[in-house]
């Protein structure tokens, strides 16, 4: 019996995942470099993949999603994959300049007046 939805073939209610995560990452369990933070934003560069690089189906889906900026956590949710797997898949795309990373600003402080208005509006609800 053929699955109705492509994602269904990867899962079996009784057995769990039919394809283990390390099979999707060519045997790698974690990124070689520094792991990506869950709030790291990835965006596709639009460059074509080098001829020597063969992208997996999951990497192609990841690139498609990253036409618009997405966090690593959002990508994991959209793809239905563990965060670590998304990190490994994204790493190769980053190495080949198919993705770019945007990290959230650290130390940036929101406007106190804006925060007070938000709190006042929440209380009014």
TORKOL-4160 file (C-alpha; in steps of 0.2 Angstrom, whole numbers, padded with zeros to 4 digits, m for minus):
125
<pt num="1" X="0000" Y="0000" Z="0000"/>
<pt num="2" X="0007" Y="0017" Z="m0005"/>
<pt num="3" X="0007" Y="0031" Z="0008"/>
<pt num="4" X="m0005" Y="0046" Z="0004"/>
<pt num="5" X="0007" Y="0059" Z="0010"/>
<pt num="6" X="0026" Y="0058" Z="0007"/>
<pt num="7" X="0030" Y="0061" Z="0025"/>
<pt num="8" X="0020" Y="0045" Z="0030"/>
<pt num="9" X="0032" Y="0034" Z="0022"/>
<pt num="10" X="0045" Y="0039" Z="0035"/>
<pt num="11" X="0035" Y="0035" Z="0050"/>
<pt num="12" X="0026" Y="0019" Z="0056"/>
<pt num="13" X="0014" Y="0021" Z="0071"/>
<pt num="14" X="0020" Y="0005" Z="0079"/>
<pt num="15" X="0038" Y="0005" Z="0074"/>
<pt num="16" X="0042" Y="0024" Z="0074"/>
<pt num="17" X="0054" Y="0031" Z="0061"/>
<pt num="18" X="0057" Y="0019" Z="0047"/>
<pt num="19" X="0073" Y="0029" Z="0042"/>
<pt num="20" X="0085" Y="0033" Z="0056"/>
<pt num="21" X="0091" Y="0051" Z="0057"/>
<pt num="22" X="0109" Y="0046" Z="0054"/>
<pt num="23" X="0104" Y="0038" Z="0038"/>
<pt num="24" X="0098" Y="0055" Z="0032"/>
<pt num="25" X="0115" Y="0063" Z="0037"/>
<pt num="26" X="0126" Y="0050" Z="0029"/>
<pt num="27" X="0131" Y="0043" Z="0046"/>
<pt num="28" X="0135" Y="0059" Z="0054"/>
<pt num="29" X="0127" Y="0062" Z="0071"/>
<pt num="30" X="0132" Y="0080" Z="0074"/>
<pt num="31" X="0140" Y="0094" Z="0065"/>
<pt num="32" X="0159" Y="0095" Z="0063"/>
<pt num="33" X="0160" Y="0113" Z="0068"/>
<pt num="34" X="0151" Y="0123" Z="0081"/>
<pt num="35" X="0132" Y="0118" Z="0082"/>
<pt num="36" X="0119" Y="0130" Z="0076"/>
<pt num="37" X="0108" Y="0138" Z="0089"/>
<pt num="38" X="0090" Y="0135" Z="0088"/>
<pt num="39" X="0086" Y="0153" Z="0085"/>
<pt num="40" X="0100" Y="0155" Z="0072"/>
<pt num="41" X="0092" Y="0161" Z="0056"/>
<pt num="42" X="0096" Y="0153" Z="0039"/>
<pt num="43" X="0092" Y="0160" Z="0022"/>
<pt num="44" X="0096" Y="0152" Z="0005"/>
<pt num="45" X="0109" Y="0162" Z="m0005"/>
<pt num="46" X="0101" Y="0157" Z="m0022"/>
<pt num="47" X="0118" Y="0151" Z="m0029"/>
<pt num="48" X="0117" Y="0134" Z="m0038"/>
<pt num="49" X="0125" Y="0119" Z="m0030"/>
<pt num="50" X="0143" Y="0115" Z="m0036"/>
<pt num="51" X="0143" Y="0101" Z="m0049"/>
<pt num="52" X="0153" Y="0090" Z="m0036"/>
<pt num="53" X="0139" Y="0091" Z="m0023"/>
<pt num="54" X="0124" Y="0080" Z="m0023"/>
<pt num="55" X="0110" Y="0086" Z="m0012"/>
<pt num="56" X="0099" Y="0075" Z="m0002"/>
<pt num="57" X="0080" Y="0076" Z="m0004"/>
<pt num="58" X="0080" Y="0084" Z="0014"/>
<pt num="59" X="0093" Y="0097" Z="0009"/>
<pt num="60" X="0083" Y="0102" Z="m0006"/>
<pt num="61" X="0068" Y="0104" Z="0005"/>
<pt num="62" X="0078" Y="0114" Z="0018"/>
<pt num="63" X="0084" Y="0125" Z="0004"/>
<pt num="64" X="0067" Y="0128" Z="m0003"/>
<pt num="65" X="0061" Y="0133" Z="0015"/>
<pt num="66" X="0075" Y="0144" Z="0017"/>
<pt num="67" X="0070" Y="0155" Z="0002"/>
<pt num="68" X="0063" Y="0165" Z="0016"/>
<pt num="69" X="0072" Y="0167" Z="0032"/>
<pt num="70" X="0069" Y="0152" Z="0045"/>
<pt num="71" X="0076" Y="0148" Z="0062"/>
<pt num="72" X="0084" Y="0131" Z="0064"/>
<pt num="73" X="0070" Y="0127" Z="0076"/>
<pt num="74" X="0057" Y="0131" Z="0063"/>
<pt num="75" X="0066" Y="0121" Z="0050"/>
<pt num="76" X="0066" Y="0106" Z="0061"/>
<pt num="77" X="0047" Y="0108" Z="0064"/>
<pt num="78" X="0043" Y="0110" Z="0046"/>
<pt num="79" X="0054" Y="0095" Z="0040"/>
<pt num="80" X="0049" Y="0084" Z="0055"/>
<pt num="81" X="0067" Y="0081" Z="0059"/>
<pt num="82" X="0077" Y="0082" Z="0075"/>
<pt num="83" X="0087" Y="0098" Z="0078"/>
<pt num="84" X="0104" Y="0089" Z="0077"/>
<pt num="85" X="0099" Y="0082" Z="0060"/>
<pt num="86" X="0094" Y="0099" Z="0053"/>
<pt num="87" X="0111" Y="0105" Z="0059"/>
<pt num="88" X="0121" Y="0092" Z="0050"/>
<pt num="89" X="0111" Y="0094" Z="0034"/>
<pt num="90" X="0113" Y="0113" Z="0035"/>
<pt num="91" X="0131" Y="0112" Z="0038"/>
<pt num="92" X="0135" Y="0105" Z="0021"/>
<pt num="93" X="0124" Y="0119" Z="0013"/>
<pt num="94" X="0133" Y="0132" Z="0023"/>
<pt num="95" X="0150" Y="0125" Z="0018"/>
<pt num="96" X="0145" Y="0126" Z="0000"/>
<pt num="97" X="0138" Y="0143" Z="0002"/>
<pt num="98" X="0120" Y="0138" Z="m0002"/>
<pt num="99" X="0114" Y="0145" Z="0015"/>
<pt num="100" X="0119" Y="0160" Z="0025"/>
<pt num="101" X="0118" Y="0162" Z="0044"/>
<pt num="102" X="0111" Y="0177" Z="0053"/>
<pt num="103" X="0113" Y="0176" Z="0071"/>
<pt num="104" X="0101" Y="0186" Z="0083"/>
<pt num="105" X="0108" Y="0202" Z="0090"/>
<pt num="106" X="0115" Y="0200" Z="0107"/>
<pt num="107" X="0115" Y="0213" Z="0120"/>
<pt num="108" X="0102" Y="0223" Z="0111"/>
<pt num="109" X="0089" Y="0231" Z="0122"/>
<pt num="110" X="0071" Y="0235" Z="0118"/>
<pt num="111" X="0064" Y="0252" Z="0120"/>
<pt num="112" X="0057" Y="0253" Z="0138"/>
<pt num="113" X="0042" Y="0264" Z="0132"/>
<pt num="114" X="0037" Y="0251" Z="0119"/>
<pt num="115" X="0038" Y="0237" Z="0133"/>
<pt num="116" X="0027" Y="0248" Z="0144"/>
<pt num="117" X="0014" Y="0250" Z="0130"/>
<pt num="118" X="0014" Y="0231" Z="0126"/>
<pt num="119" X="0012" Y="0228" Z="0145"/>
<pt num="120" X="m0002" Y="0241" Z="0146"/>
<pt num="121" X="m0011" Y="0233" Z="0131"/>
<pt num="122" X="m0010" Y="0216" Z="0138"/>
<pt num="123" X="m0017" Y="0221" Z="0154"/>
<pt num="124" X="m0031" Y="0229" Z="0145"/>
<pt num="125" X="m0036" Y="0213" Z="0137"/>
